Amino acid sequence: MSSTQTMIGFHSVLMRLNQDPASIRIIYIDSKRKDKRTLDLIKKAEENKCELCYVESDRLNNLSNGVKNQGVVAACIKSNTKIASIEDVLDSNSENPLLLILDEITDPHNLGSCFRSANASGVDAIISPRDRSANITNPVVSKVSCGASDTVPYISVTNLARTMRLLKDYGITLIGTDSNACKSIYEVNTNRPIAWVVGSEGKGMRRLTRETCDEVVKIPMIGNVMSLNVGVATAICLYETVRQRKFINIL
């Protein structure tokens, strides 16, 4: 069954307007905002016959539970179309799939950032364990992802290691990320069916997750910091894949 989902901020609301305007129940607009960005959103909403409600900023803050909302919040019907199975995703995509496995990412900001990078880099699906992971329905995820959490297929699994072994049966190479690895991300071939495996914010990949990977690589660190934010690290790995698949033969 569908449920109500709160969309916060211009990017996430505009993406929903572009992707599925019929799912929007009502858009709340800061009554004091008259800038071009707001007027353009209002025009698009009116073109799609979406209900608009002009409210005070305090009401918007309550609707967004204190999350910065940029003067726009939408109440939508949450669609389950992005929820998929492993078989559906792999059977319906290209011969060179790109997957992202997130092992216990609990911060909704980080999950949203991963969704945004996944959408931009052409990831076919994100896979995550059902327990000890951020809730994809959290409005922060949608806001930080700029609505990408509505477009990238998301697969929530009970047993991550078992799912990873299933991916191997489909010919997917599992590439884990670990700051203690010997090999650099720039030494691995990503121009083949792969799944990047990224660990949690503090502990990294769990032991069984790491052992199930085919290869484990690191992002070279030159400065004094010991690690990167998980969203940044994910983007670097995904765009090394984009570089190899799209541009390496041109250079």
Phi, psi and chi 1 to 4 in degrees:
 res  aa     phi    psi   chi1   chi2   chi3   chi4
   1 MET       -  151.0  -67.4 -179.9   63.9      -
   2 SER   -81.5  154.1  -63.9      -      -      -
   3 SER  -136.5  169.2   58.5      -      -      -
   4 THR   -78.7  138.2  -58.9      -      -      -
   5 GLN  -128.4  137.5  179.8 -180.0   12.2      -
   6 THR   -96.1  125.3  -59.2      -      -      -
   7 MET  -105.4  131.2  -47.9  -65.2  -69.1      -
   8 ILE  -122.3  131.0  -59.5  171.1      -      -
   9 GLY    92.6  161.1      -      -      -      -
  10 PHE   -61.5  -48.1  -82.2   97.6      -      -
  11 HIS   -61.6  -47.7  -71.5  -63.3      -      -
  12 SER   -68.7  -38.8   57.4      -      -      -
  13 VAL   -69.0  -40.9  174.2      -      -      -
  14 LEU   -64.6  -39.2  -81.8  172.2      -      -
  15 MET   -64.1  -40.3 -179.4  167.4  -76.7      -
  16 ARG   -65.3  -37.8 -179.2   58.1   71.2   93.2
  17 LEU   -61.8  -37.3  -86.7  169.2      -      -
  18 ASN   -76.5  -37.1  -70.8  -33.9      -      -
  19 GLN   -87.7  -42.7  -63.7  -72.9  -25.0      -
  20 ASP  -154.5   68.8 -171.2   12.1      -      -
  21 PRO   -62.4  -26.7   22.0  -33.1      -      -
  22 ALA   -67.2  -19.2      -      -      -      -
  23 SER   -82.2   -7.9   70.4      -      -      -
  24 ILE   -84.3  120.8  -61.9  176.6      -      -
  25 ARG   -82.2  -44.4  -71.7  177.7  170.1  172.9
  26 ILE  -161.5  145.2 -174.2  169.8      -      -
  27 ILE  -115.6  124.7  -60.0  175.8      -      -
  28 TYR   -95.6  128.5  -62.1   92.7      -      -
  29 ILE  -120.7  137.8  -56.5  -75.4      -      -
  30 ASP   -62.0  119.5 -172.3  -27.6      -      -
  31 SER   -64.2  -17.7   58.3      -      -      -
  32 LYS   -92.9   -7.6  -65.2 -178.9 -179.5  178.4
  33 ARG   -86.9  123.7  -68.9 -158.6   57.8  155.5
  34 LYS  -128.0   14.5  -53.6  -64.9 -178.7 -177.4
  35 ASP   -72.0  165.4   54.6  -80.4      -      -
  36 LYS   -59.3  -40.4 -175.2  177.8 -175.1  -58.4
  37 ARG   -59.5  -43.4 -167.4 -178.4 -167.7 -172.8
  38 THR   -69.1  -42.1  -58.7      -      -      -
  39 LEU   -64.5  -36.4  -66.1  176.5      -      -
  40 ASP   -65.9  -40.1  -73.3  -15.6      -      -
  41 LEU   -66.1  -41.8 -175.1  144.1      -      -
  42 ILE   -60.0  -44.4  -68.3  171.6      -      -
  43 LYS   -60.5  -45.0  179.7  180.0  178.3 -178.4
  44 LYS   -65.1  -38.7 -169.6  169.1 -171.4   64.5
  45 ALA   -64.5  -42.0      -      -      -      -
  46 GLU   -65.9  -37.6  -70.3  175.0  -19.8      -
  47 GLU   -62.0  -30.8  -71.0  172.5  -10.5      -
  48 ASN   -96.6   10.1  -74.9  -77.9      -      -
  49 LYS    58.7   38.8  -63.8  179.8  171.3   56.4
  50 CYS   -86.5  141.7  -64.9      -      -      -
  51 GLU   -71.9  134.2 -177.5  179.1   -6.0      -
  52 LEU  -116.7  143.7  -64.6  169.0      -      -
  53 CYS  -137.1  121.7 -179.2      -      -      -
  54 TYR   -94.5  122.4  -61.7   92.4      -      -
  55 VAL  -133.6  169.2  -62.2      -      -      -
  56 GLU   -76.4  158.7  -63.1  -63.4  -41.2      -
  57 SER   -61.3  -32.6   58.3      -      -      -
  58 ASP   -62.0  -39.6  -72.7  -13.5      -      -
  59 ARG   -65.3  -40.3  174.4   81.7 -175.4  -77.6
  60 LEU   -63.0  -41.7  -78.3  174.2      -      -
  61 ASN   -63.1  -36.0  -69.9  -25.9      -      -
  62 ASN   -67.6  -40.9  -71.7  -27.5      -      -
  63 LEU   -64.7  -34.2  -70.2  168.2      -      -
  64 SER   -95.3    7.1   64.1      -      -      -
  65 ASN    54.5   39.3  -70.6  -41.3      -      -
  66 GLY    83.7   -5.5      -      -      -      -
  67 VAL   -73.6  136.4  177.4      -      -      -
  68 LYS   -55.3  123.3 -173.8  175.6  179.7 -179.1
  69 ASN  -114.5   -6.3   54.1   61.3      -      -
  70 GLN    60.2   17.6  -58.7  171.2  -52.3      -
  71 GLY    87.1   13.8      -      -      -      -
  72 VAL  -148.3  131.4   56.1      -      -      -
  73 VAL  -139.9  138.3  174.2      -      -      -
  74 ALA  -125.5  140.2      -      -      -      -
  75 ALA  -100.2  122.5      -      -      -      -
  76 CYS  -127.2  162.0  -51.7      -      -      -
  77 ILE   -83.4  122.0  -61.5  172.1      -      -
  78 LYS   -77.5  121.0 -179.1 -179.3  177.2  -64.9
  79 SER   -90.8  148.7  171.0      -      -      -
  80 ASN   -98.7   12.5  -70.9  -35.9      -      -
  81 THR   -65.6  -25.9   54.9      -      -      -
  82 LYS   -81.3  -13.3   64.6  177.0  178.4  -57.7
  83 ILE   -78.6  125.7  -53.2  -60.6      -      -
  84 ALA  -137.1  174.0      -      -      -      -
  85 SER  -105.7  161.0   70.1      -      -      -
  86 ILE   -56.4  -46.9  -61.8  -71.5      -      -
  87 GLU   -62.8  -42.6  -66.9   81.6   -2.3      -
  88 ASP   -60.7  -45.1  -71.5  -18.7      -      -
  89 VAL   -65.9  -47.3  169.6      -      -      -
  90 LEU   -72.8  -33.5  -65.1  177.6      -      -
  91 ASP   -75.0  -20.3  -71.3  -16.4      -      -
  92 SER  -104.5   -2.2   64.0      -      -      -
  93 ASN  -110.0 -175.9  -79.0  -72.0      -      -
  94 SER   -69.1  174.5   67.3      -      -      -
  95 GLU   -74.9   -5.9   60.1 -175.4   19.9      -
  96 ASN  -126.6   62.3 -154.0   19.3      -      -
  97 PRO   -66.8  153.0   23.4  -33.1      -      -
  98 LEU  -127.0  118.4  172.7   60.5      -      -
  99 LEU  -119.1  158.9  -55.8  174.5      -      -
 100 LEU  -129.1  121.8  175.6   61.0      -      -
 101 ILE  -107.1  123.5  -62.8  173.5      -      -
 102 LEU  -111.2  113.0  -57.7  175.9      -      -
 103 ASP   -93.5   96.7 -172.0   16.2      -      -
 104 GLU    61.0   54.0  -63.9 -170.1  -16.7      -
 105 ILE   -84.1  109.6  -57.0  -59.5      -      -
 106 THR   -99.5  -16.6   58.5      -      -      -
 107 ASP   -87.1  120.3 -173.0  -48.6      -      -
 108 PRO   -62.3  -29.3   20.6  -31.9      -      -
 109 HIS   -64.1  -43.5  -68.9   86.6      -      -
 110 ASN   -67.4  -40.1  -74.2  -22.7      -      -
 111 LEU   -62.6  -43.0 -179.9   58.7      -      -
 112 GLY   -61.8  -40.8      -      -      -      -
 113 SER   -63.0  -40.3  177.1      -      -      -
 114 CYS   -65.0  -40.2  -70.8      -      -      -
 115 PHE   -61.9  -41.8  -97.3  106.2      -      -
 116 ARG   -63.3  -45.6 -173.7  171.3 -177.6  173.6
 117 SER   -67.2  -36.6  -64.0      -      -      -
 118 ALA   -63.5  -43.6      -      -      -      -
 119 ASN   -62.6  -45.6  176.5  -79.4      -      -
 120 ALA   -66.0  -32.0      -      -      -      -
 121 SER   -97.5    1.0   58.3      -      -      -
 122 GLY    84.2   28.2      -      -      -      -
 123 VAL   -65.2  135.6  165.3      -      -      -
 124 ASP   -78.7  -29.4  -65.9  -59.2      -      -
 125 ALA  -168.0  152.4      -      -      -      -
 126 ILE  -108.4  134.9  -68.0  177.1      -      -
 127 ILE  -118.6  135.3  -58.8  168.0      -      -
 128 SER  -148.5  147.7 -177.4      -      -      -
 129 PRO   -68.0  147.2   24.4  -33.3      -      -
 130 ARG   -67.5  -36.0 -173.7  163.1  -66.0  127.4
 131 ASP   -95.3  152.1  -63.2  -32.5      -      -
 132 ARG    56.0   41.7  -64.2 -178.6  -62.8  -82.0
 133 SER  -135.0  151.6  -63.1      -      -      -
 134 ALA   -60.9  146.2      -      -      -      -
 135 ASN   -77.9  122.3 -167.8  -24.8      -      -
 136 ILE   -64.1  -21.7 -169.2  176.3      -      -
 137 THR   -81.6   -6.3   62.4      -      -      -
 138 ASN   -60.2  125.6 -171.6  -43.2      -      -
 139 PRO   -59.6  -23.2   17.7  -30.3      -      -
 140 VAL   -63.9  -37.0  172.9      -      -      -
 141 VAL   -60.9  -46.7  176.2      -      -      -
 142 SER   -64.7  -42.3  177.3      -      -      -
 143 LYS   -65.1  -49.9 -178.1  178.9 -173.9  -63.2
 144 VAL   -66.6  -33.2  174.4      -      -      -
 145 SER   -79.4   -3.1   74.4      -      -      -
 146 CYS    57.0   34.7  -66.0      -      -      -
 147 GLY    88.6   -3.5      -      -      -      -
 148 ALA   -65.4  -23.0      -      -      -      -
 149 SER   -67.3  -11.5   57.7      -      -      -
 150 ASP   -90.8  -10.1  -83.1  -20.0      -      -
 151 THR  -116.8  -29.7   62.4      -      -      -
 152 VAL   -85.2  123.5  179.2      -      -      -
 153 PRO   -56.2  136.4  -26.6   35.6      -      -
 154 TYR  -123.8  126.5 -178.7   73.7      -      -
 155 ILE  -118.3  114.4  -55.9  169.3      -      -
 156 SER   -98.9  121.9  178.6      -      -      -
 157 VAL  -119.5  154.3  -60.3      -      -      -
 158 THR   -79.1  -42.3  -57.7      -      -      -
 159 ASN  -123.7  103.4 -170.6  -48.1      -      -
 160 LEU   -67.5  -42.6 -174.0   60.2      -      -
 161 ALA   -62.0  -40.4      -      -      -      -
 162 ARG   -64.4  -40.4 -177.6 -170.7  -55.6  150.2
 163 THR   -64.2  -39.8  -59.5      -      -      -
 164 MET   -63.2  -38.4  -68.4  170.1   68.2      -
 165 ARG   -66.9  -34.8  -69.8 -168.7  -71.7  -89.4
 166 LEU   -63.6  -40.7  174.2   62.2      -      -
 167 LEU   -59.7  -37.5  -67.6  176.6      -      -
 168 LYS   -61.9  -36.8  -69.5 -174.6  177.2 -172.8
 169 ASP   -62.9  -26.6  -68.2  -21.0      -      -
 170 TYR   -86.8    3.2  -85.3   90.8      -      -
 171 GLY    84.0   19.5      -      -      -      -
 172 ILE   -88.4  128.0  -54.7  -67.2      -      -
 173 THR   -86.4  128.7  -61.7      -      -      -
 174 LEU   -97.3  118.0  -52.1  177.2      -      -
 175 ILE  -114.0  108.9  -54.5  176.0      -      -
 176 GLY   -87.7  160.3      -      -      -      -
 177 THR  -118.9  130.7   55.1      -      -      -
 178 ASP  -155.4  127.3 -171.3  -35.7      -      -
 179 SER   -63.5  -17.4   59.7      -      -      -
 180 ASN   -94.7    2.6  -65.1  -42.2      -      -
 181 ALA   -68.0  157.2      -      -      -      -
 182 CYS   -86.9  -33.4  -63.7      -      -      -
 183 LYS   -91.7  142.7 -176.0 -174.9  -68.7 -173.8
 184 SER   -85.6  155.8  160.4      -      -      -
 185 ILE   -61.4  -21.7   64.5  168.6      -      -
 186 TYR   -84.0    0.7  -54.2  117.0      -      -
 187 GLU  -107.5    5.3  -60.8  175.4   72.3      -
 188 VAL  -113.5  142.9   64.8      -      -      -
 189 ASN   -82.9  115.4  174.2   21.6      -      -
 190 THR  -106.6    4.4   63.4      -      -      -
 191 ASN   -89.6   59.4 -167.0   11.1      -      -
 192 ARG  -163.5  168.8   52.5  179.6  168.0  160.3
 193 PRO   -62.6  115.9  -22.7   33.5      -      -
 194 ILE  -137.7  162.0   68.7  166.6      -      -
 195 ALA  -131.2  121.4      -      -      -      -
 196 TRP   -77.2  137.0  -78.2  104.6      -      -
 197 VAL  -117.5  118.3 -173.5      -      -      -
 198 VAL  -118.0  132.5  179.1      -      -      -
 199 GLY   -87.6  178.4      -      -      -      -
 200 SER   -69.1  168.5   65.5      -      -      -
 201 GLU   -60.3  -38.6  -63.7   88.9  -13.7      -
 202 GLY  -104.5  -41.3      -      -      -      -
 203 LYS  -100.9  -11.4  -61.1  178.5 -179.6  178.4
 204 GLY    74.5 -158.9      -      -      -      -
 205 MET   -68.6  144.2  -68.9 -176.5  -67.2      -
 206 ARG   -69.8  160.5  -71.3  172.8  -68.5  170.2
 207 ARG   -56.7  -49.9  178.3 -173.0   58.3   80.1
 208 LEU   -65.5  -36.8 -172.6   55.2      -      -
 209 THR   -60.8  -46.0  -57.8      -      -      -
 210 ARG   -62.3  -44.3 -167.5 -176.2 -163.1  -76.3
 211 GLU   -66.9  -24.0  -68.1  175.0   -6.4      -
 212 THR   -82.4  -16.3  -50.4      -      -      -
 213 CYS   -68.1  148.6  -69.0      -      -      -
 214 ASP   -79.1  -36.9  -63.5  -62.2      -      -
 215 GLU  -139.5  151.1  -59.0 -179.3   56.4      -
 216 VAL  -129.1  128.3  179.4      -      -      -
 217 VAL  -131.5  168.6  -62.2      -      -      -
 218 LYS  -128.8  158.4   65.0 -179.6  178.1 -178.6
 219 ILE   -91.0  121.7  -62.6  173.1      -      -
 220 PRO   -59.0  133.7  -21.7   33.1      -      -
 221 MET  -115.3  121.1  -56.0  -66.8  -68.2      -
 222 ILE  -102.5  -33.8  -61.7  172.7      -      -
 223 GLY   -83.0 -157.9      -      -      -      -
 224 ASN   -91.0  -17.8  -64.1  -35.4      -      -
 225 VAL   -70.3  148.4  -63.6      -      -      -
 226 MET   -88.6  -22.9  -60.6  -59.9  -65.8      -
 227 SER  -157.5  168.2   64.2      -      -      -
 228 LEU  -108.4  155.0  -65.8  170.1      -      -
 229 ASN   -54.8  141.3  170.1  -84.5      -      -
 230 VAL   -61.3  -33.5   64.7      -      -      -
 231 GLY   -66.8  -40.7      -      -      -      -
 232 VAL   -66.6  -45.3  172.9      -      -      -
 233 ALA   -60.4  -40.8      -      -      -      -
 234 THR   -62.1  -44.1  -61.9      -      -      -
 235 ALA   -61.6  -40.7      -      -      -      -
 236 ILE   -62.5  -45.1  -69.3  172.4      -      -
 237 CYS   -63.8  -45.3  -66.8      -      -      -
 238 LEU   -64.1  -38.5  -68.1  176.3      -      -
 239 TYR   -80.7  -15.3  -92.5   87.9      -      -
 240 GLU   -68.5  -35.5  172.8   58.3   15.6      -
 241 THR   -65.0  -45.3  -53.9      -      -      -
 242 VAL   -58.7  -44.0  171.9      -      -      -
 243 ARG   -58.7  -47.7 -175.7 -171.7   73.7   85.8
 244 GLN   -68.4  -38.3  -70.0 -168.5   26.4      -
 245 ARG   -79.6  -32.9  -66.7 -175.2  176.3 -170.8
 246 LYS  -104.7  -31.9  -59.3  -66.3 -174.8 -178.4
 247 PHE  -121.7  -19.2  -57.1  115.3      -      -
 248 ILE   -63.6  -30.1 -161.7  166.9      -      -
 249 ASN   -81.8  -10.0  -65.6  -34.5      -      -
 250 ILE   -89.1  -32.4  -60.2  175.1      -      -
 251 LEU   -68.8      -  -60.4  177.3      -      -
